[in-house]
Amino acid sequence: MGRHSAGGGAENASATQEADSLELTRAAVAALEDGLVSVEGEGAPVTVDVAAVERALRALARCALRHGGLDHVEVRVGGAEVAVSPITPASAPVVLGEDLRDLGAAVAVRVLRALGGAVAVEGETLRVALPTRGASAG
């Protein structure tokens, strides 16, 4: 029936691979229209499902733009953390998937958390902590 598993983890282990967080983030937002997102910072090795994380980061950046009424967001990569700003007060619950006006963002947050990452809004910044090398070792 469903393709979901309540057990988590083991089924996804084969999909994970090591990637550089900066390259991953740049690839994620590359599909968005030129000029909407700028990416800066310094990457670090992360062990993730690359395709899923790229889709999630793209969805979060798109959501910040759309629901914040913005024409540009900045994405700063610092090691295994990806920070998206500005996040407007009105868009914060949408970006976090608490207000379901953007299902892409709601799914993105759940996927990132299921993979061992963390997602939170602090002030006007969305902070995404990606899993690092040791995170997947049970």
N, C-alpha and C positions, 0 to 999 in steps of 0.2 A: 504494500500500500504506500505508505509514506517513505520518503527518502531520508528522513531525519532519524537520528539515533540519540536516545537519551544518554547513552554511555559516553559519548564524546571522545575526543583524543585519538584512540588507536586507529580508527578508520582514516583519519586525516594525516597520520604520520608520514605516509609515503608521498603526500603532496607537498610537504615542507622541504625547503631548500634554503641554503644560505644566500643572502643578497646584501648589497650595500643599501642602507636606508635612504641615502640621498638619491642614488640612481633609481631606486624603487619609487620614491616620491615623484621624481621628475617624470618617470614613465607614466605614473598614475594620472598626472594632470596634463600630460601632453595631448590627450584627446579633447581637452576643453579648448574653447576658442582662444586664439592668441591674445595675449594682453590681459586676460582675466585673472591669471594667477602667476605670482612670481615665487620662485623657489630659491632659497639660499641656505647656507649652513654647511655643516660637516657631517658626513655619514659615518656609520659604524656597521659591522656585520650583525645581521639579524637573521633568525631562522624562522621562516614564515611560509605559508602558502602564498607564493608570490602573486598569482593571478587574483586570488581572493582579496589580498591586502591592497593590491592596485585598485581593484574595483571599489573597495571600501573607502580608500583615501579620495578617489575621484568623486564618489557620491557625497562625501562630507564637504569637500571643497565646493562642489556644485550647489549643495544645500545652503552653505554659508552665503554664497552669492545670491541665490534665488530668494531665500527667505529673509535675508538681511537687507534686501533692496540695494545691494552693492554692485559696483562695476569692476571691483578688483579686491582680491584678498592676497595676503602674504602668507607663504608657508615657509617656516623656518625649521630646518632639520638640525637637531643637536644630538648626535649619537643615535640612540634608539628611540628618541622622542621626536614627534612631528607636531609642530604648533601651527595652528591656522588662526589668523586674525585679520580684521576684527570680527568678533561674533557679537551681534547686537543682542540686547536684552530680549527682544521679541523673538529672535531666531534661536536662542540658546536651547529652549525645550525641544524645538524641532530638530536641531542638529544632534541632540543627545538621544533622539528617538523616543522621547517621552510624549511629545505631541505628534501624533501620527499623520501630519500633513505632508510628510515626505517619506514615503516607504523606503526609498533608497538609503536614506540616512539611518532609518530605524534598523534596517537589515545590516548596514555597515557596522553600526555600533555593536550589534549582537555578534556578528562574525568576528570582529576584532577581539571582543571579550572572550569568545569561545576558543580563539587561538592562543589565549594567554596574555593578551594585551589589556590595556586599560584606556578608557576614554572619559574625559571630564572637561567641564568648562570652568576656567578660573578667570574671573573678571571678563575681559573681552577676548580671551584666548581659549581655543579648543586645544586640549593637550591629548595626544594619542601616544601611549607608550607601547612600542612594538616589542614582541618577545625577543630576548637576546639569546645567544648561543646556549647558555645553560638552562634556559627556561623550559625547553622541551624534554629534558632528561628527568623522567618521572620521579 
